[in-house]
């Protein structure tokens, strides 16, 4: 079955995509798992993967800078766009999952927002991150438990996984767009998390 994509994502050739994952050994040590997850169950798989991440940990959000900020940062039309990176530190797993539950529909469907949960343990890398085009990346020193979760969801392993990025051409690029539920969008969500939970803007990075 072709992969279905969230409301805020348009991929021209979804017939080339399927659920699956690939394990890559990093030169710097440890592993990255690249995962395609069908839109219908991104939230469910993500929740299970987060159970493996040792707490305390941090929520990470990435969103495009607003128009005013972009006008300050971009000096010419050829300059890259930018993203704001936000963190909320010191969360146990249940605190994080409570926040995710409140906004899961928005996080998993909006095309602009990237999100994840990572451990504060600096000795052992563990982070689950849902990035551009809702491609999930897991960073870990030991992929065993994460692979067990993916097998539980019958997500197959590939030597080389085809992701949305592999299908794009100059004539048929992918598209990311804002998505809202009853006029509530990611920027309002971020403002609430800043005001009520202590989310903070850590840095601004270049897109891509």
C-alpha angles and dihedrals in degrees: 000000000000116000115261115220131214122265094260096051129079118189114178098213109034089155086076092058133076138164112281146114141230129204117219123188109222121227089225091054135273128046143283121210115203112203136189111202125183113248091240092067110023089114095049095048092044092053091053093047091051089058087070095054111096114236149256090068145147138256114229125197129180122191135164116269115254121258095261092052092047091054088056095048103039113072096178139015090255093059116104123255119248140230131209116227118211131189136193109193137200099034125152115218095261093051090052093047091050089057091045091050091054093054105021095116091054095042095049096044106037112096096210103051124085119190144175152148125244136180123249088219101116094190096060122038115226123159136142112203129180104204141172115343086009092282107157122222123191119198115199146142090226121031096187100100093041091052089051089058092048091050089050087060090045092243106158127228121238133190088223119018119207110222133183090268091063092058099052123106132178089257094044111033125168121257131217120192141174117267127192139186113221089341091306111127141176095271092057089046091053092050091052092049091049093048100040107024107030099251109168137197106245103176148332119244136187117261117253 
